[in-house]
């Protein structure tokens, strides 16, 4: 489960998204369309053309593993 605070930024891509896109493809959309860093800790929401499917891109940094 993810915890969302009042300070959490959530971006919704208004352009329909091909749900076959990989995470790398979605990261490219974040950089090009939203003009944000995909690993910033924000949530990036993508909707299919018919609005029947949703993908959420979120990166949580937990530090280095040893």
C-alpha positions as CSV (number, residue, x, y, z in Angstrom):
1,X,0.0,0.0,0.0
2,X,1.2,3.5,-0.8
3,X,0.9,6.4,1.5
4,X,0.0,9.8,0.0
5,X,0.5,13.0,2.0
6,X,-0.9,16.4,1.2
7,X,2.6,17.3,-0.2
8,X,2.6,14.5,-2.7
9,X,2.5,15.7,-6.3
10,X,0.2,13.8,-8.7
11,X,0.3,14.4,-12.4
12,X,-2.4,13.1,-14.8
13,X,-1.4,12.8,-18.4
14,X,-4.4,14.2,-20.4
15,X,-3.3,12.6,-23.6
16,X,-4.4,9.0,-24.2
17,X,-1.6,6.5,-23.5
18,X,-0.9,3.2,-25.3
19,X,-1.1,0.7,-22.4
20,X,1.5,-1.5,-24.1
21,X,4.2,1.1,-23.3
22,X,7.0,-0.1,-21.0
23,X,8.1,1.7,-17.9
24,X,10.9,3.2,-20.0
25,X,8.3,4.5,-22.5
26,X,6.2,6.0,-19.7
27,X,9.4,7.7,-18.3
28,X,10.0,9.2,-21.7
29,X,6.4,10.6,-21.7
30,X,7.0,12.1,-18.3
31,X,10.1,13.9,-19.5
32,X,8.7,15.0,-22.9
33,X,5.1,15.8,-22.1
34,X,5.0,16.7,-18.4
35,X,8.5,18.1,-18.3
36,X,9.2,16.4,-14.9
37,X,11.8,13.9,-13.6
38,X,10.1,10.5,-13.4
39,X,12.1,9.6,-10.3
40,X,11.1,12.7,-8.4
41,X,8.8,10.9,-6.0
42,X,5.7,12.2,-7.7
43,X,2.9,10.0,-9.1
44,X,2.3,10.0,-12.8
45,X,-1.1,8.7,-14.0
46,X,-1.7,7.5,-17.5
47,X,-5.1,6.6,-18.9
48,X,-6.0,4.5,-22.0
49,X,-7.8,6.0,-24.9
50,X,-11.2,4.8,-23.7
51,X,-10.3,5.6,-20.1
52,X,-10.9,1.9,-19.2
53,X,-7.3,1.3,-18.1
54,X,-4.9,3.2,-15.8
55,X,-1.1,2.9,-15.2
56,X,0.6,4.8,-12.4
57,X,4.4,5.4,-12.5
58,X,6.0,6.0,-9.1
59,X,9.6,5.8,-8.0
60,X,10.4,5.4,-4.3
61,X,14.0,5.7,-3.3
62,X,14.9,3.5,-0.3
63,X,18.7,4.0,-0.2
64,X,21.5,1.6,-1.0
65,X,21.3,-2.1,-0.3
66,X,24.5,-3.7,1.0
